[in-house]
Amino acid sequence: MNDIIIKDPVQKTRFEILYNENKAYISSDLELLIKNVILIFKRHNNNEELIVLSLIYWLLYFSIIEINHKLITKNDLKNLKILKNSFNLENSWEFKSLLNEIIAMDKDLFLLKTIIKYNILSFEKKFINIVPNLNNYYKSIWYLIPYLTYIESPFLSFFQDVYFKKIYPHKFEKTRKYYIEKISKVEFPWEHMFTIVNNVWDLMTESEVIWKTKVRRKTYFSIYNKLVRKKWVWVLDTIWIRLVFNNTEDLYNFSNNFENRYVYIDKKDYIKSPKENWYKSLHYKYISPYRDTQILVEIQLRTLEMDKEISDTNSISHFTYTVKQNKWHKIFKEIHAWYNYINKKLNETSENKNK
């Protein structure tokens, strides 16, 4: 843990004392779990007080230290109480109370909570036994999917498939088999994802444009919902890329080069012709060869201003689009309920601001 860099001298001292005093009682598996939580949290957030809190959380959870430890501050106690209450609400199935608490929770603390859950599920064989009510723990991802969609969390895909696999195993397996047999012939083409990203970056360099990039592979949860809507006869894009540019000149410079180099089968220019809700973006679907098959890729191009407007405007956000378009199958009734509940809360907040 000595390679974890904490810049704030107060937090650095707290972390080092807590770790060095107790490292003899921390197993190698637990150390890896703690370190993974911290490394992932640091990648998304620079709140060093919560980095120390993550160490305290695990030391308390495994009874290595007591709650009255001299280095546990009043703010630590407040955050630990929120975390404990939140996890208790998950286990007791009180989801309306839980969702209210999540919406009110500090975003940094919610990120830490999500990463803790993510790592327990990632270390499933070693640490899932610490969960008191395992069935509810998997089901509790119901509240995570809508909220992670709303905040555009990078952890959304992971939780979608954990929920789908654990709660609906037969539908998950049917979707996985269909995906392999009918769509890509390979279950998880990470190698090809890297190739796609590298090719796009090469084209961005040739276009003298470099800005931020997002890439994701569609989850089995998402694939299932789309296949059901299309009655299982649809070849869908399974890899999605979003490129965000400084301005429209850079964007169209890239798109001109893209059209000259790639074989695309669909183009939708929502910049020149915005949607009714004023959503703006340029979309392409193109074919990417992979081994003895082909994969359909969707690429979205937008400017930084467009991206911010989509994120800030409730009526055109991905979250609101998901609610209005009824994107998920009716069997996921709890997810529908929480989407609608959050959407109602957002609308109430918006109305109060406008008064």
C-alpha positions in Angstrom: 0.0 0.0 0.0 3.0 2.2 0.3 2.8 2.9 -3.5 -0.6 4.7 -3.1 0.2 8.4 -3.3 -1.7 10.8 -1.1 -0.7 14.4 -1.4 -2.5 16.0 1.6 -0.1 15.7 4.5 -2.9 15.2 7.1 -4.6 12.5 5.1 -1.3 10.9 4.2 -0.3 10.6 7.9 -3.7 9.2 8.8 -3.5 6.6 6.1 0.1 5.5 6.8 -0.5 5.2 10.6 -3.7 3.2 10.1 -2.1 0.9 7.6 1.2 0.4 9.3 -0.4 -0.2 12.7 -2.7 -2.9 11.3 -0.9 -4.5 8.3 -0.1 -7.6 10.3 -3.8 -8.3 10.6 -4.6 -7.6 6.9 -4.6 -10.8 4.8 -3.2 -10.7 1.2 -6.7 -11.0 -0.2 -8.1 -8.2 2.0 -5.1 -6.0 1.1 -5.8 -6.6 -2.6 -9.5 -5.7 -2.1 -8.7 -2.5 -0.2 -6.1 -1.5 -2.7 -8.4 -2.1 -5.7 -11.1 0.0 -4.1 -8.6 2.9 -3.6 -7.1 2.6 -7.0 -10.4 2.7 -8.8 -11.7 5.5 -6.6 -8.5 7.6 -7.3 -9.1 7.1 -11.0 -12.5 8.9 -10.7 -12.1 11.2 -7.8 -9.4 13.1 -5.9 -11.1 13.3 -2.5 -8.3 12.0 -0.3 -10.4 12.0 2.9 -12.5 9.3 1.3 -9.5 7.3 0.3 -8.6 7.2 4.0 -12.3 6.4 4.8 -12.1 3.4 2.4 -9.3 1.9 4.5 -11.1 2.7 7.7 -14.3 1.1 6.4 -12.6 -2.3 5.7 -10.6 -2.2 9.0 -13.8 -1.7 10.9 -15.8 -4.3 8.8 -13.3 -7.0 9.6 -13.0 -5.9 13.2 -9.3 -5.0 13.0 -9.9 -1.6 14.6 -12.6 -0.2 16.9 -15.0 2.6 16.1 -13.5 4.8 18.8 -10.0 4.7 17.2 -8.2 8.0 17.7 -7.7 8.7 13.9 -11.4 8.3 13.1 -12.8 11.8 12.8 -16.4 13.1 13.3 -16.7 13.4 9.5 -15.6 9.8 9.1 -18.2 8.8 11.6 -20.9 10.7 9.7 -19.9 9.1 6.4 -19.6 5.6 7.9 -23.1 5.9 9.3 -24.5 6.9 5.9 -22.7 3.9 4.3 -23.9 1.5 6.9 -27.5 2.7 6.7 -27.4 2.5 2.9 -26.2 -1.1 2.9 -28.7 -2.0 5.6 -31.5 -0.6 3.5 -30.3 -2.8 0.6 -30.4 -5.9 2.8 -33.8 -5.1 4.3 -35.3 -4.3 0.9 -36.5 -0.8 1.8 -35.9 0.6 -1.6 -38.0 3.8 -1.4 -36.0 4.8 1.7 -32.8 3.7 0.0 -33.4 5.7 -3.2 -34.2 8.8 -1.2 -31.0 8.4 0.7 -29.0 7.8 -2.5 -30.4 10.9 -4.2 -29.5 12.9 -1.1 -26.1 11.3 -0.7 -22.9 13.2 -1.4 -21.8 12.2 -5.0 -18.2 11.4 -3.8 -19.5 9.1 -1.1 -22.0 7.4 -3.5 -19.0 6.7 -5.8 -17.1 5.1 -3.0 -20.2 3.0 -2.1 -20.5 1.9 -5.7 -16.9 0.9 -5.9 -17.1 -1.1 -2.7 -20.0 -3.0 -4.1 -18.3 -3.4 -7.5 -15.2 -4.9 -5.9 -17.1 -7.3 -3.6 -18.9 -8.6 -6.8 -15.6 -8.7 -8.7 -14.0 -10.7 -5.9 -17.1 -12.8 -5.7 -15.5 -16.2 -4.9 -13.4 -14.7 -2.1 -15.6 -12.0 -0.5 -19.3 -12.6 -1.4 -19.6 -14.5 1.8 -19.4 -11.3 3.8 -22.8 -10.2 2.4 -25.6 -11.1 4.9 -28.5 -11.4 2.5 -27.0 -12.5 -0.9 -30.3 -12.7 -2.8 -31.2 -9.1 -1.8 -27.7 -8.0 -2.5 -28.1 -9.0 -6.2 -31.6 -7.7 -6.4 -30.6 -4.4 -4.9 -28.8 -3.6 -8.2 -32.3 -2.6 -9.3 -31.8 0.8 -7.7 -28.3 1.1 -9.1 -29.1 0.7 -12.8 -31.5 3.8 -13.0 -29.3 6.0 -10.8 -26.0 5.0 -12.6 -27.8 5.8 -15.9 -28.8 9.2 -14.6 -25.2 10.1 -13.5 -23.7 8.4 -16.5 -21.5 6.2 -14.3 -18.7 4.1 -15.9 -19.9 1.3 -13.6 -23.3 1.0 -15.3 -22.4 -1.8 -17.7 -20.9 -4.0 -15.0 -24.0 -3.8 -12.8 -26.4 -4.3 -15.6 -24.9 -7.7 -16.4 -24.5 -8.8 -12.8 -28.2 -8.1 -12.2 -29.2 -9.8 -15.4 -27.0 -12.9 -14.9 -27.9 -13.4 -11.2 -31.6 -12.6 -11.2 -32.5 -13.9 -14.7 -29.9 -16.6 -15.4 -31.9 -18.4 -18.1 -32.6 -15.2 -20.1 -29.0 -14.2 -19.6 -27.7 -17.5 -21.1 -30.2 -17.4 -24.0 -29.0 -13.9 -24.8 -25.3 -14.9 -24.5 -25.8 -17.9 -26.9 -27.7 -15.8 -29.4 -25.0 -13.2 -29.3 -22.3 -15.7 -30.1 -24.3 -17.7 -32.7 -26.0 -14.8 -34.5 -24.0 -11.6 -33.9 -20.3 -11.8 -33.3 -19.2 -15.5 -33.0 -17.0 -14.4 -30.1 -18.2 -13.7 -26.6 -16.0 -10.8 -25.6 -13.9 -9.2 -28.3 -11.7 -7.1 -26.2 -8.8 -7.5 -28.6 -11.0 -6.0 -31.3 -12.2 -3.2 -29.1 -8.6 -2.1 -28.7 -8.1 -2.3 -32.5 -11.2 -0.2 -33.1 -10.1 2.5 -30.6 -6.6 2.6 -32.0 -7.9 3.0 -35.6 -10.2 5.8 -34.5 -7.3 7.5 -32.7 -5.1 7.2 -35.8 -7.9 8.9 -37.8 -8.2 11.6 -35.1 -4.4 12.2 -35.4 -4.6 12.4 -39.2 -7.5 14.9 -38.8 -5.3 16.9 -36.4 -8.0 16.5 -33.8 -7.5 15.0 -30.3 -10.3 15.3 -27.7 -12.0 13.0 -25.3 -13.2 9.5 -26.2 -15.7 7.1 -24.6 -16.0 3.4 -25.7 -18.2 0.7 -24.4 -19.5 -2.7 -25.4 -23.2 -3.3 -25.1 -24.1 -5.5 -22.1 -26.1 -8.7 -22.4 -28.8 -6.8 -20.4 -29.0 -4.1 -23.1 -28.7 -6.7 -25.9 -31.6 -8.7 -24.5 -33.9 -5.6 -24.3 -33.1 -4.7 -27.9 -33.6 -8.2 -29.2 -36.9 -8.5 -27.5 -38.1 -5.2 -29.0 -36.9 -6.4 -32.4 -38.4 -9.9 -31.9 -35.0 -11.6 -32.0 -34.4 -10.9 -35.7 -32.1 -7.9 -35.5 -28.3 -7.6 -36.0 -27.3 -4.8 -33.6 -24.3 -2.7 -33.0 -22.4 -4.2 -30.0 -19.6 -1.6 -29.7 -20.3 2.1 -29.2 -17.8 5.0 -29.4 -18.4 8.7 -28.6 -15.9 11.4 -29.6 -16.3 14.9 -28.2 -14.6 17.7 -30.1 -13.7 21.3 -29.3 -15.9 22.7 -32.1 -18.0 21.8 -35.2 -15.1 22.6 -37.5 -13.0 19.9 -35.9 -15.9 17.5 -35.8 -16.7 17.8 -39.5 -13.0 17.7 -40.4 -12.9 14.3 -38.7 -16.2 13.1 -40.2 -15.0 14.0 -43.7 -11.9 11.8 -43.2 -14.0 9.1 -41.6 -16.4 8.9 -44.6 -13.4 8.7 -47.0 -11.8 5.8 -45.0 -14.7 3.8 -43.5 -17.5 1.8 -44.9 -20.5 3.1 -43.0 -24.1 1.7 -43.5 -26.0 4.5 -41.7 -25.6 8.2 -41.0 -27.8 10.5 -38.9 -26.9 14.1 -38.7 -28.7 15.5 -35.7 -26.5 18.6 -35.9 -27.9 19.9 -39.1 -31.4 18.4 -38.3 -31.7 18.2 -34.5 -34.3 15.9 -32.9 -37.6 17.4 -31.6 -36.0 17.8 -28.2 -33.0 19.6 -29.7 -30.6 16.7 -29.2 -27.6 17.3 -31.4 -25.0 14.8 -32.5 -23.7 13.1 -35.6 -24.1 9.3 -35.7 -22.6 6.6 -37.9 -22.9 2.9 -38.0 -20.1 1.1 -39.7 -18.8 -2.4 -40.3 -15.6 -3.6 -38.6 -14.1 -6.9 -39.7 -13.1 -9.2 -36.9 -11.5 -12.7 -37.6 -14.1 -14.6 -39.6 -17.0 -12.3 -38.8 -18.1 -8.6 -38.8 -19.1 -6.4 -35.9 -21.4 -3.4 -36.2 -20.0 -0.3 -34.5 -21.9 2.9 -33.7 -19.8 6.1 -33.4 -21.3 9.4 -32.1 -19.6 12.7 -32.8 -20.5 15.9 -30.9 -18.8 19.1 -29.6 -18.1 19.8 -26.0 -20.9 22.3 -26.0 -23.4 19.7 -27.4 -22.2 17.1 -24.8 -22.7 19.6 -22.0 -26.2 20.6 -23.2 -27.2 16.9 -23.4 -25.9 16.3 -19.9 -27.4 19.4 -18.4 -30.8 19.4 -20.1 -33.2 16.9 -18.5 -35.5 16.6 -21.5 -32.7 15.4 -23.8 -30.5 13.4 -21.4 -29.9 9.7 -22.0 -31.7 9.0 -18.7 -34.9 10.8 -19.7 -34.7 9.3 -23.2 -34.6 5.8 -21.6 -37.7 6.6 -19.5 -39.8 8.0 -22.3 -38.8 5.4 -24.9 -39.6 2.6 -22.4 -36.3 0.9 -23.3 -36.4 -2.0 -20.9 -38.6 -5.1 -21.1 -41.7 -5.2 -18.9 -40.3 -8.0 -16.8 -37.9 -5.5 -15.2 -40.8 -3.8 -13.5 -38.7 -2.7 -10.5 -36.3 -1.0 -12.8 -39.1 0.8 -14.6 -40.5 1.9 -11.2 -37.2 3.4 -10.1 -36.6 5.1 -13.5 -40.0 6.7 -13.2 -39.4 7.6 -9.5 -36.1 9.3 -10.2 -37.6 11.1 -13.2 -40.5 12.4 -11.1 -37.9 13.6 -8.5 -35.9 15.4 -11.2 -39.1 17.0 -12.6 -40.1 18.2 -9.1 -36.6 19.7 -8.6 -36.8 21.4 -12.0 -40.3 22.8 -11.3 -39.1 24.1 -7.9 -36.1 25.9 -9.5 -38.4 27.6 -12.0 -40.8 29.0 -9.4 
